Amino acid sequence: MTVGCDEVPSIESASVTYSDDCGNLIVQVDETITPGTCPNIETIERTWTITDGCGNSVSDTWVINVVDEIAPTMIGVPESTTISCGEEITDAMVSAFDNCSMPENIQLSLNAFTQPNSCGYTFVRVWTATDECGNTTELTQEIIVTDEALPIFTFIPSDISVNCGEAYECWMQKLPMIVLM
């Protein structure tokens, strides 16, 4: 039988039944646990030995292979969204839990990067949660940062009036200096 680490049956759940023509029976149950390749994988061997009053005995072994094939679950990963330039990108409080590993034994990492777009950029956050047996979950949030606002002037010179006949140099001196870059 193969079960997940959170589904290991109890000895009682085996519901082993037995009988003997002569009556008195002694039942002994032994359990041997052999560790697997990670903390949550193991092989459990439960052996029932039944002995009657005349010393006749029989044994049978129930082998339970315990596996961890379920990746961690993450909570707190925000949905992908679109914001405008200048808006703040909020922090995310992400955590993970697993059916076999304790939270402190789950590796949670974040990889964040930006990708340029034609009018803004995309900020990408990729969270990865890995349990003790190497099962991994990866979730991604994309924040598209767009520039939809019109540019604004930070300085506009005042209007001026020039009288007819004023020399070109006179009214040019009234204009502010404009430097083009």
N, C-alpha and C positions, 0 to 999 in steps of 0.2 A: 504494500500500500504506500502511496506517495501522497503527502499532505504538505500544506504550507505551514510555516512555523507557528502560526496562530491557530492552527486547526488540529494540533496533536491530540488524539483521543486518549482518554484516561484508561487505566487498566480495567476499571469497572465497565466501561462502555463496550468492552469486547464481548460481554455476555457469554463467556465460555460456559458450556454445560457439559456434564459428565455423569456417568453412571457405572455401576459394577453389580454383577449378579450376587456377590456375597456381602455387600453392605459397606462397612467402614472404609472411608477414603480419606487420604491426606492429600491436600492440594498445596503445592508450593509454586510461587511465581517469582521468577528472577528477571531482572531487567539489566541489560547491558547497553550503554550509550557510547557510540563511537563518533568522535568529532569529525566534522567534514572540513571542507576547504575554507570556510569562513565561520564566524561565530554563530550564525543562525542555521547552519546546515549540519545535520547529524543523522546517524542511523541508530534507531532504537530496536533492540531485539528483546521481546518479552517472551519468556519461555515458561509454559505451564507444565509442571510435572505432577502427575496423579499417581499415587501409590495406594494399592489396596491393602487390606489387613494381612495378606499372605506374602507381601513384599513384591508383588508384580507392579511394575510401573510403566508408564508411557509418558512421553514428552511431545509437545508441539510448540513451535516457535512462530510468533507473529512478528514480522519484520516491517518496521515503519520507517520509510525514507522521508526525512524532513527537509524541505527545500525552501528557498527564498527566491521566488521568481517575480515578486511584485515590487515595482519601483516606488520610491517615496512620493508622497502627495505634497504639493506646495500650496500655500495659501498666502494671500496678500499681493499677488502679482497684478498690477493694474492693467486695465484694458488699454489697447493701443488707442491713440488719440491724435488730434491735430490742434496745435496752438499757434498763436501769432508770435512773431519776433518780439522779444522783450518780456514775454510772459515767463514766469518762473517754472522750471521743471521741478515738480515736487518729489521728495524722497519717497521710497516705497519700503514698507515694513514687511518683508517676506520671511516666512518660516516654513519648515517642512516637518512632516511626521511620516512614520512608516509602520507597517504591520509587524515588523520583526525587530528593527533597530530602535533604540532609545533616541530621543531627539538630539542628545549631546553626541551621539555617534554617527549622525548624518552630516556629511560634508555639504555645505551650502556655499556656492560661489557665484560671483557676479562678474560678467564681462560687459563693459559698456564702451560704445564707440559711436562716431558720427559718420554719416555718409552725405556728401554734398548733393544738393538738388539744384535745379536751374534757378529757383527763387526761394532759397532757404536751405534747410538741411533736414536730415532724419537722424534723430538720436535713438539709438537701439540699445536696449538693456536685455541681456540674456542671463537668466538665472539657471543654475544647474544644481540639482540635489542628488547625491549619491549615497546609498546605504552601505553597510558593512560588507555586503556580498557583491558590490559593484553594480547593482541595479540603478539606473539613472533616469531622472526626469529632467527635461529642459523646457522652460517656458520663456517666451520672448514678448517684450513690449516695444512697440515702435511709436515714437513721438515725432510726428511730422511738424516741423517748425516752418511756417510759411510767412512770406512778406507780402501782405495784401494792403498794407497802409500806403497811402500816397506820400511822397516825400514832402517835407515842409521846409520853408525858407527860415533860416535863423537870422537873416539880416536882409532888409530891402532898403536901398537908399531912398531918401525923400524925393518927391517930385521937384523939379526946378523949372523956372521960366527963364527964357532967354529973349531979350528984346532984339528986334530986327536991327541989324547994323552992328551989333556987338561983335567984337573980334572973336574968332574961333577960340583963341587961347583964353579969353576971359571966361567964357562959359565952361570950358574944359576944366578950368581950375576949380569950379564949383562942384564937380563930380567927385565922388569918393574914388579912391584907388581900388581897382579891381584886379586881382591877381588870378590868372587862370592856371590851373595845374593839370 
